[in-house]
Structure formats: structure tokens, C-alpha cells
Amino acid sequence: MRRWTLNDGRLLVEDVEGSFRLERADGSLERIWRSGLSSEREHLYTSTYFVEDGELRCRFEDDNYDSDAAPSVSLSVELRGLRPA
């Protein structure tokens, strides 16, 4: 289990690969991020969370499997300022 701290005392914990929980300084749960798949109509959605360069990032992919077009991919930053605990 990997852990990172933030300047304000919060703690980010990776429970299993791609599943993260953010705990407040008092140990209470603030938020959870989980990598996973979902589908709706002709779309397959994939969210993958990972820590890189001191940031919790999300790679989101929307694959329209009814189309020959390449999936659309976006990256976002969920948390900044992470340091190994």
C-alpha cells in the first residue's frame, strides 16, 4: 500500500492499484477515486487513476465501439502537491 501526504496534513492512500482514498488529517475519509470501466449505448468509458510527478491524475477514455474512429482520451489532475509518506 503506497501513501502520499499533502501540505495540509491530508493523506492519499492507494488501496489497490488504481484505487485511492483521501483521508483528512484526523483520519476521516474525504474522497475515493476508483479506476474502472462502464458502458452506455455504443460507448465504453475507462477511467484510470495514477500518481505521477507529485500529482494524482486521471486518464479518461471514451471509445465509441460502433465507430472506426480512435477513442477520445483526456488527462486531468485531481490532486497536486503529493509527497511520499
BELKARA-V580786 format. One record per residue. SS is DSSP state (H for helix, E for strand, L for the rest). PSI is psi in radians with two decimals (none if undefined). NEAR is the number of other ideal C-beta (glycine too) atoms within 10 Angstrom. Layout:
# BELKARA-V580786
ss-><SS	SS>
psi-><PSI	PSI>
near-><NEAR	NEAR>
This chain:
# BELKARA-V580786
ss-><L	E	E	E	E	L	L	L	L	L	E	E	E	E	E	E	L	L	E	E	E	E	E	L	L	L	L	L	E	E	E	E	E	E	L	E	E	E	E	E	L	L	E	E	E	E	E	E	E	E	E	E	L	L	E	E	E	E	E	E	E	E	E	E	L	L	L	L	L	L	L	E	E	E	E	E	E	E	E	E	L	L	E	E	L>
psi-><2.15	2.65	2.58	2.61	2.74	2.78	-0.54	0.12	-0.10	2.79	2.25	2.23	2.30	1.90	-0.97	2.91	2.13	0.05	2.09	2.55	2.46	2.15	2.43	2.94	-0.49	0.03	-0.13	2.67	2.28	-0.76	2.72	2.44	2.29	2.25	2.61	-3.12	2.60	2.81	2.61	2.18	-2.08	0.30	2.43	2.12	2.32	2.22	2.24	2.09	2.48	2.75	2.29	2.35	0.72	0.30	2.50	2.08	2.75	2.27	2.03	2.27	2.31	1.93	1.96	1.70	0.02	-0.02	2.68	-0.09	2.64	2.60	2.60	2.42	2.37	2.65	2.43	2.75	2.16	-0.68	2.50	2.81	0.47	2.39	2.44	2.38	none>
near-><6	12	13	21	15	17	8	8	10	18	17	23	14	18	12	9	11	14	14	23	15	18	16	13	12	7	7	7	9	12	13	10	18	12	16	12	11	9	11	7	7	10	15	14	14	16	16	15	20	14	17	10	8	13	15	21	16	15	14	15	15	12	18	14	11	9	10	6	8	9	15	11	11	9	10	12	11	15	18	11	13	20	11	9	11>
